[in-house]
């Protein structure tokens, strides 16, 4: 079976391509000419792997890439909480999905679409734990990214109601080992794939550079290890019921709990104070102002701070029942991240010693 993966150069997409190849599938990775391909196998490494160049906003290139494929994993997304021109979020996240659905209708070989949505598409969960029955109320959005994913989610559900063979999956706060990208949540600040603030805070904690929590530290998020999310995608292809939604989330925890785990794993002191959100919000406005001048994306923005004012806790019981989804606990996943950090430090120390010889 040949599958097409959009967003193949991203954090999730790259690991999905590798997992599919390891399980014997033929993979066509849909990437842009400017994409960083370091997370993908070399183009000539296997007869089962090929690159297709294009963009989800370019319908013709997408349709050509669908040729000969039986399944489309639509994981491509523009993941930023703030952009000078937010219309780009909608052209990629909404327009890209529309193009995939249209390409399915024109392509003669595609049998199923697995669409990567986002927990943001369901909305916040202040004071409770939500499941797949929640529909975003659509009255307030923390970020334009959240709004674009909610709009796209509605389109995907309408397509399912019309009989298109689509399965929709909703990863939580994605974390895990690997390169720092917009999708590797816990690696950068203010860039959610969903909620990138999360990954940055954890990485900074592992680097011993973040002495306190951002905000109260008590709001809950649903953390998803990237490899569990990859397994969930493949299970959605093989076992997912057409038209159904599946939350590929994991343990619901507060940053206080996560940081305390990180401190125990790294044998460092626990954070001892909170950085007030109004202070971070003010800093976000300064970052946005500087961004407009330098044209570099801000480290953090007011919309990203708005995300931290809410809870995002979800249940993955349906995925466990239908897909045999089995997410690892946070302690196990964070331990893997800590080991990777220690390995990186060891390599850097070895390189420094080698240079000084």
Backbone torsions as a table, in degrees:
resi	resn	phi	psi	omega
1	UNK	NA	136.5	178.2
2	UNK	-106.6	133.7	-179.7
3	UNK	-122.2	147.5	174.7
4	UNK	-105.8	131.4	177.9
5	UNK	-117.4	111.9	172.7
6	UNK	-83.7	153.8	-175.9
7	UNK	68.5	28.6	-172.2
8	UNK	-67.6	-21.2	-178.9
9	UNK	-87.8	-3.6	-179.6
10	UNK	-78.9	175.9	-178.0
11	UNK	-59.2	-52.2	178.9
12	UNK	-71.8	-46.3	-176.0
13	UNK	-60.1	-40.9	-179.9
14	UNK	-64.3	-43.8	179.9
15	UNK	-70.4	-31.3	176.2
16	UNK	-65.5	-43.7	178.5
17	UNK	-58.9	-46.3	-178.8
18	UNK	-63.7	-41.3	179.9
19	UNK	-65.9	-40.9	178.6
20	UNK	-63.3	-42.5	177.9
21	UNK	-62.6	-41.9	-180.0
22	UNK	-64.2	-25.5	179.2
23	UNK	-93.6	8.1	172.3
24	UNK	93.7	7.3	178.8
25	UNK	-84.5	152.0	169.4
26	UNK	-86.1	132.8	-171.8
27	UNK	-123.1	130.7	171.4
28	UNK	-112.0	115.1	-177.4
29	UNK	-93.3	118.4	-179.0
30	UNK	-91.6	112.8	-174.5
31	UNK	-135.6	161.0	174.3
32	UNK	-86.7	160.0	179.3
33	UNK	-61.7	-28.7	-176.7
34	UNK	-93.3	3.8	-174.7
35	UNK	-70.4	147.7	170.6
36	UNK	-80.8	116.0	-174.3
37	UNK	-100.1	15.9	-174.3
38	UNK	-66.0	-21.2	-180.0
39	UNK	-87.4	-3.0	-177.9
40	UNK	-106.3	156.6	174.5
41	UNK	-63.9	154.9	174.4
42	UNK	-57.3	143.2	-174.7
43	UNK	-54.0	-34.5	-176.9
44	UNK	-100.9	17.5	-175.3
45	UNK	-77.3	-21.4	-176.5
46	UNK	-154.5	144.3	176.0
47	UNK	-70.9	-13.7	-179.1
48	UNK	-91.4	0.8	-176.5
49	UNK	-128.1	134.6	176.9
50	UNK	-146.6	155.6	176.3
51	UNK	-100.5	141.6	172.2
52	UNK	-125.6	122.5	-176.1
53	UNK	-93.5	139.1	178.9
54	UNK	166.5	-159.0	-177.5
55	UNK	-151.9	141.2	-178.5
56	UNK	-65.1	-18.0	176.3
57	UNK	-85.4	-7.9	177.5
58	UNK	-103.7	97.8	-171.2
59	UNK	-58.9	-42.7	-175.9
60	UNK	-62.1	-43.6	180.0
61	UNK	-65.8	-35.2	178.6
62	UNK	-68.7	-44.5	179.6
63	UNK	-61.8	-42.2	178.1
64	UNK	-61.9	-38.4	-179.2
65	UNK	-67.4	-27.7	-179.3
66	UNK	-71.5	-17.0	-176.0
67	UNK	-57.5	125.5	176.7
68	UNK	83.8	-0.2	-178.2
69	UNK	-99.2	142.4	178.5
70	UNK	-95.8	-25.7	-177.8
71	UNK	-133.6	140.4	172.6
72	UNK	-113.0	122.0	166.9
73	UNK	-95.5	108.0	-178.5
74	UNK	-95.8	89.9	-178.0
75	UNK	-106.8	-1.4	-178.3
76	UNK	-69.0	137.8	176.7
77	UNK	-162.7	151.0	170.5
78	UNK	-94.6	120.6	-169.2
79	UNK	-118.5	89.7	176.0
80	UNK	-145.3	134.7	176.8
81	UNK	-75.2	-21.5	179.6
82	UNK	-145.9	134.9	173.4
83	UNK	-137.7	148.2	176.0
84	UNK	-57.4	-34.4	178.2
85	UNK	-121.0	90.9	-176.3
86	UNK	-65.0	-13.8	179.7
87	UNK	-62.2	-23.4	178.4
88	UNK	-63.8	-34.4	177.7
89	UNK	-61.7	-39.6	-177.5
90	UNK	-77.5	-34.2	178.6
91	UNK	-66.1	-35.6	179.8
92	UNK	-84.6	-53.6	-171.6
93	UNK	-75.8	-32.7	177.8
94	UNK	-97.5	-52.7	179.7
95	UNK	-62.3	-36.7	178.3
96	UNK	-62.3	-42.9	177.6
97	UNK	-64.6	-42.7	178.0
98	UNK	-58.2	-40.0	178.9
99	UNK	-65.8	-39.5	178.0
100	UNK	-62.6	-43.9	-179.9
101	UNK	-64.8	-38.8	177.8
102	UNK	-69.5	-39.1	178.7
103	UNK	-63.4	-36.4	176.5
104	UNK	-59.1	-41.7	-178.1
105	UNK	-67.3	-32.5	-178.2
106	UNK	-87.9	-36.6	-179.6
107	UNK	-68.2	144.4	-174.8
108	UNK	-94.6	-11.2	-172.1
109	UNK	-107.5	-20.4	-172.5
110	UNK	-71.4	131.0	-177.0
111	UNK	-111.5	-21.7	-176.3
112	UNK	-155.2	148.0	174.3
113	UNK	-119.7	129.9	169.7
114	UNK	-109.0	112.2	-174.3
115	UNK	-102.5	125.6	177.5
116	UNK	-86.9	104.6	175.8
117	UNK	-90.9	-138.8	-176.6
118	UNK	-162.7	150.3	175.6
119	UNK	-61.2	-26.0	177.0
120	UNK	-60.4	-28.9	-178.6
121	UNK	-65.7	-19.2	179.7
122	UNK	-92.4	-19.4	-179.1
123	UNK	94.5	169.0	-176.7
124	UNK	-72.7	166.7	-174.5
125	UNK	-133.3	52.4	-175.2
126	UNK	-62.2	109.4	175.6
127	UNK	90.8	3.5	179.6
128	UNK	-153.7	173.2	177.1
129	UNK	-111.1	124.8	-175.7
130	UNK	-96.9	160.9	172.8
131	UNK	-126.8	-165.3	-174.8
132	UNK	-68.4	-10.4	179.3
133	UNK	-78.3	-13.4	-178.9
134	UNK	-73.8	132.7	173.3
135	UNK	-112.1	135.2	-179.3
136	UNK	-57.6	127.2	-178.8
137	UNK	-64.4	-24.2	174.7
138	UNK	74.2	11.7	-178.5
139	UNK	-92.2	-28.3	-178.3
140	UNK	-145.6	138.4	177.7
141	UNK	-129.7	131.5	177.9
142	UNK	-66.9	-40.5	-176.4
143	UNK	-135.1	160.8	174.3
144	UNK	-67.6	-28.5	174.9
145	UNK	-61.1	-47.2	178.2
146	UNK	-57.8	-44.4	-179.6
147	UNK	-62.6	-43.9	-178.6
148	UNK	-63.8	-37.9	179.9
149	UNK	-73.1	-32.3	176.5
150	UNK	-68.0	-41.0	177.4
151	UNK	-64.1	-44.6	179.5
152	UNK	-64.1	-36.4	179.5
153	UNK	-62.0	-41.0	178.1
154	UNK	-62.1	-40.3	178.9
155	UNK	-65.1	-41.1	179.1
156	UNK	-63.7	-41.2	179.0
157	UNK	-66.5	-37.8	176.8
158	UNK	-64.4	-39.7	177.9
159	UNK	-63.7	-40.5	178.0
160	UNK	-63.4	-40.6	179.4
161	UNK	-64.7	-27.3	178.4
162	UNK	-82.7	-3.6	176.2
163	UNK	101.2	3.6	176.8
164	UNK	-67.9	137.8	-176.9
165	UNK	-77.9	80.6	-176.6
166	UNK	-122.9	140.2	173.2
167	UNK	-119.6	131.6	-175.0
168	UNK	-110.3	127.4	179.2
169	UNK	-118.6	147.9	-173.9
170	UNK	-127.7	93.1	175.8
171	UNK	-66.6	155.0	174.3
172	UNK	-90.3	-147.7	176.9
173	UNK	-72.6	102.8	-172.9
174	UNK	-76.6	130.8	177.2
175	UNK	-142.3	170.8	178.2
176	UNK	143.6	-179.3	179.2
177	UNK	-72.3	164.5	177.1
178	UNK	123.6	-177.9	-174.9
179	UNK	-69.9	157.8	179.1
180	UNK	-83.5	112.9	177.7
181	UNK	-137.7	176.3	176.9
182	UNK	-61.5	-27.9	-178.5
183	UNK	-85.2	-18.0	179.6
184	UNK	-88.4	80.7	-164.9
185	UNK	-46.3	-46.3	-170.2
186	UNK	-81.6	17.1	-176.4
187	UNK	-108.1	-24.1	-177.6
188	UNK	-135.2	160.1	-176.7
189	UNK	-101.3	137.1	172.8
190	UNK	74.9	30.2	-176.3
191	UNK	-146.5	70.9	-168.2
192	UNK	-70.5	136.4	163.4
193	UNK	-107.3	-24.1	113.2
194	UNK	-167.2	90.2	160.2
195	UNK	120.1	61.2	-171.4
196	UNK	-59.6	-20.4	177.1
197	UNK	-52.5	-35.1	-175.4
198	UNK	-61.6	-52.7	-175.0
199	UNK	-66.0	-38.2	179.6
200	UNK	-61.2	-44.5	-177.7
201	UNK	-60.1	-39.5	-178.8
202	UNK	-71.3	-45.0	178.6
203	UNK	-60.9	-43.6	179.4
204	UNK	-63.3	-34.1	177.4
205	UNK	-66.7	-41.1	177.8
206	UNK	-66.3	-26.7	178.1
207	UNK	-86.8	1.0	178.6
208	UNK	61.9	29.2	-178.9
209	UNK	-108.8	-4.8	-178.0
210	UNK	-118.4	98.8	-174.2
211	UNK	-79.4	-15.3	-176.4
212	UNK	-136.1	170.5	176.7
213	UNK	-80.7	151.0	169.9
214	UNK	-90.2	117.5	-173.8
215	UNK	80.6	-159.1	-177.9
216	UNK	-71.8	-26.8	-177.1
217	UNK	82.1	1.6	-174.8
218	UNK	-101.9	-12.4	179.4
219	UNK	-70.9	142.2	-174.2
220	UNK	-95.7	144.3	175.4
221	UNK	-129.5	157.3	177.9
222	UNK	-103.5	111.5	-173.5
223	UNK	-94.0	132.8	-177.9
224	UNK	-123.2	120.8	174.8
225	UNK	-70.2	135.9	-173.2
226	UNK	-57.4	-37.6	-178.3
227	UNK	-71.4	-30.0	173.9
228	UNK	-68.2	-38.8	178.3
229	UNK	-65.0	-40.2	176.5
230	UNK	-60.7	-48.2	178.4
231	UNK	-59.4	-38.2	179.3
232	UNK	-65.0	-36.8	176.8
233	UNK	-63.2	-46.2	-178.6
234	UNK	-66.7	-37.8	176.6
235	UNK	-65.8	-35.8	177.6
236	UNK	-63.3	-35.7	176.9
237	UNK	-66.5	-43.1	-173.3
238	UNK	-87.2	-33.0	-172.5
239	UNK	-122.4	-14.5	-175.3
240	UNK	-64.7	139.2	179.1
241	UNK	-83.3	134.0	-176.0
242	UNK	-59.2	135.6	179.2
243	UNK	83.9	-1.6	-176.7
244	UNK	-92.9	159.0	176.5
245	UNK	-111.9	139.8	-179.8
246	UNK	-134.6	122.4	174.6
247	UNK	-81.1	117.3	176.9
248	UNK	-99.4	63.2	-178.0
249	UNK	-102.9	-169.7	-178.9
250	UNK	-147.8	-136.5	-176.2
251	UNK	-70.7	133.1	174.6
252	UNK	-88.8	122.6	-175.6
253	UNK	-151.1	155.9	174.9
254	UNK	-88.5	163.5	177.1
255	UNK	-66.3	-28.4	175.9
256	UNK	-61.4	-45.3	178.2
257	UNK	-64.3	-42.8	-178.5
258	UNK	-64.5	-44.9	-178.6
259	UNK	-67.3	-35.8	177.2
260	UNK	-64.7	-39.2	175.3
261	UNK	-62.5	-45.9	-179.0
262	UNK	-61.2	-39.4	178.6
263	UNK	-64.5	-41.3	179.1
264	UNK	-65.7	-40.9	-178.9
265	UNK	-65.8	-41.7	-175.9
266	UNK	-92.0	-1.8	-179.3
267	UNK	56.2	44.7	176.6
268	UNK	-118.3	171.5	-179.8
269	UNK	-71.9	147.3	174.8
270	UNK	-70.5	152.9	174.0
271	UNK	-56.9	144.9	-173.6
272	UNK	-118.9	3.7	175.4
273	UNK	-155.7	168.0	178.2
274	UNK	-110.0	140.6	174.9
275	UNK	-92.4	113.8	-173.9
276	UNK	-58.8	139.5	179.7
277	UNK	-60.8	-38.0	177.4
278	UNK	-58.1	-35.1	178.3
279	UNK	-67.8	-43.4	177.8
280	UNK	-65.6	-37.0	179.1
281	UNK	-62.8	-44.1	178.2
282	UNK	-62.0	-41.5	177.7
283	UNK	-63.6	-36.2	178.4
284	UNK	-61.6	-41.6	178.2
285	UNK	-64.1	-37.9	177.1
286	UNK	-64.7	-42.5	179.0
287	UNK	-61.3	-40.4	179.1
288	UNK	-65.5	-41.7	178.4
289	UNK	-61.1	-46.0	178.4
290	UNK	-63.5	-38.0	-179.8
291	UNK	-61.6	-39.5	180.0
292	UNK	-65.6	-27.3	179.7
293	UNK	-83.8	-46.2	-175.5
294	UNK	-86.4	-18.5	-176.6
295	UNK	65.8	20.3	170.1
296	UNK	-100.2	144.0	-178.8
297	UNK	-64.9	143.2	-177.4
298	UNK	-71.7	149.2	176.0
299	UNK	-61.8	-40.6	177.3
300	UNK	-146.9	155.3	-177.6
301	UNK	-139.6	159.5	177.9
302	UNK	-53.8	-40.3	176.4
303	UNK	-60.2	-36.9	178.0
304	UNK	-65.5	-35.6	177.4
305	UNK	-66.9	-36.6	177.1
306	UNK	-58.3	-36.0	177.7
307	UNK	-58.1	-39.9	-176.8
308	UNK	-72.6	-7.2	178.7
309	UNK	-88.8	0.0	-176.5
310	UNK	-128.4	170.1	175.8
311	UNK	-107.3	149.8	-176.9
312	UNK	-139.1	74.3	-175.8
313	UNK	-114.7	133.9	-173.0
314	UNK	-141.0	158.9	177.8
315	UNK	-104.1	136.2	177.5
316	UNK	-109.7	23.0	-177.2
317	UNK	-60.9	-35.2	-180.0
318	UNK	-65.3	-43.3	178.4
319	UNK	-64.8	-36.3	176.8
320	UNK	-62.3	-41.4	-176.9
321	UNK	-74.3	-43.5	-174.5
322	UNK	-88.2	-34.5	-170.7
323	UNK	-111.5	-1.1	-172.3
324	UNK	57.4	34.5	178.4
325	UNK	-68.2	131.5	-174.0
326	UNK	-136.6	76.6	-176.5
327	UNK	-69.5	142.3	177.8
328	UNK	-77.2	160.2	178.1
329	UNK	-75.2	161.9	-178.7
330	UNK	-62.2	-39.5	-177.9
331	UNK	-59.2	-43.0	178.6
332	UNK	-65.9	-46.4	-178.3
333	UNK	-65.2	-41.1	179.2
334	UNK	-68.0	-33.2	176.8
335	UNK	-62.4	-39.2	177.3
336	UNK	-62.3	-42.6	179.1
337	UNK	-63.6	-40.8	-179.7
338	UNK	-64.4	-41.1	178.7
339	UNK	-62.7	-39.9	178.3
340	UNK	-63.6	-41.5	178.8
341	UNK	-62.7	-41.8	179.7
342	UNK	-65.4	-39.3	177.2
343	UNK	-62.5	-41.8	179.9
344	UNK	-64.2	-40.6	178.6
345	UNK	-64.0	-41.6	179.8
346	UNK	-62.1	-42.7	179.5
347	UNK	-63.5	-43.7	-179.6
348	UNK	-63.2	-40.7	179.0
349	UNK	-64.6	-40.3	178.6
350	UNK	-63.5	-40.4	179.8
351	UNK	-64.8	-40.0	179.1
352	UNK	-64.3	-43.0	179.1
353	UNK	-63.0	-40.6	-179.4
354	UNK	-64.1	-39.0	179.7
355	UNK	-67.4	-29.1	-176.8
356	UNK	-87.2	-3.9	179.9
357	UNK	-76.5	NA	NA
